[in-house]
Amino acid sequence: MTEKNNIITDYNEDPDNSPPFVMTESSRMLLESIENLLGELVSLAGLCPSDEEFRYKYMDFLNLYDRFQHEVINASGINTVCSAGCSHCCCHWVEDVNSFEGIIISRYLAEHHPDLIDFVIESFRQDEEVLESLCGLVEKKIAEYSSFTDDIPDKYDLLLSCFYQLERPCALLDKNGRCIVYPVRSLTCRDYLNIRNSDACLPDRINEEKEATLIMDISDKVSELLEILHRRFDYGDDNMSLRSLLVRYLEMRIKSSG
C-alpha cells in the first residue's frame, strides 16, 4: 500500500507507517497563498484554462506548490531519490488528473512539441486498448480467486498493477527518460515521491511488502478548490486518466485548428 499523508496538522497522525510531515511558518504562509490563489481562480468564473490570465495564475500556483513541497520535505528531514531521467513511475496508468490540467498540458505540448502530437495520441490510444484488454483478464483472475478464497483483491487496483508491470513508458518521455511537459506536469505526477531506493519503483517490485513511495497531498481546502475547477471544465465522461484526457484534448485542438 502506498504511504499517503495529508498535510493538515504539523505531523502525520501515523508516524509508524510513514515519515511525519513538519509544517514551518514559511510553509504555512505558502499554503495560505496557494489556497488564496486557487480561491481567486474559482471566483473568476468567466475564465477558462485556454485564457492567458488563467494559465498565468495556474503557473503561479504550480510554482508556489513546488516551493511548498520542497520546504515541507526539507523541514521533515525526508530524503527523496527522484531525479531527472528516473522514469520508472512513468509506466503507471496515471489517474486523478484534473480536466484543466489536461487542457493546459495539451496546449503546452502543441506550443513546444507540435511534431509529437500525432505520436502521443497514437501511443496513448494503444495504451487505452491495452488497458481495456487487461480488464477481461483481471475479471477472469478475480473469478478464479473467488472460487477458493474470500480475500479478493480490488479489481481496479489489480488492473493498474498489471498495466504497470507491462512497463509501457509514458509517451511524454523523451529518449533520455525526461518529461517533455515537465513544467506543467500533473499534480498526480508531482506528488508521487520515492523516499528509499529508486530500484524499488521498478514494476516487477510493485507488490513487495516494503514500499518506497510516498504520495504527498496538501490540504482538504486545496483538494476542494481543485475539485470545483475540475468539475467546471470537465466536458467528458469524468475519465480522469492522463492518457485519456490528453487524447481528448489534443484531438479537440486539432479539430478546432482545422
C-alpha positions, 0 to 999 in steps of 0.5 A: 500500500502506498504511504499517503499523508495529508498535510493538515496538522504539523505531523502525520497522525501515523508516524509508524507507517510513514515519515511525519510531515513538519509544517514551518511558518514559511510553509504555512504562509505558502499554503495560505497563498496557494489556497488564496490563489486557487480561491481567486481562480474559482471566483473568476468564473468567466475564465477558462484554462485556454485564457492567458490570465488563467494559465498565468495564475495556474503557473503561479500556483504550480510554482508556489506548490513546488516551493511548498513541497520542497520546504515541507520535505526539507523541514521533515528531514525526508530524503527523496531519490527522484531525479531527472531521467528516473522514469520508472513511475512513468509506466503507471496508468496515471489517474486523478488528473484534473480536466484543466490540467489536461487542457493546459498540458495539451496546449503546452505540448502543441506550443513546444512539441507540435511534431509529437502530437500525432505520436502521443495520441497514437501511443496513448490510444494503444495504451487505452486498448491495452488497458481495456484488454487487461480488464477481461483478464483481471475479471477472469483472475478475480473469478478464479480467486473467488472460487477458493478464497474470500480475500479478493483483491480490488479489481481496479487496483489489480488492473493498474498493477498489471498495466504497470508491470507491462512497463509501457513508458509514458509517451511524454518521455523523451529518449533520455527518460525526461518529461517533455511537459515537465513544467506543467506536469500533473499534480498526480505526477508531482506528488508521487515521491520515492523516499528509499531506493529508486530500484524499488519503483521498478514494476516487477517490485510493485507488490513487495511488502516494503514500499518506497513511495510516498504520495504527498497531498496538501490540504482538504481546502486545496483538494476542494478548490481543485475539485470545483475547477475540475468539475467546471471544465470537465466536458467528458465522461469524468475519465480522469486518466492522463492518457485519456484526457490528453487524447481528448484534448489534443484531438479537440485542438486539432479539430478546432485548428482545422 
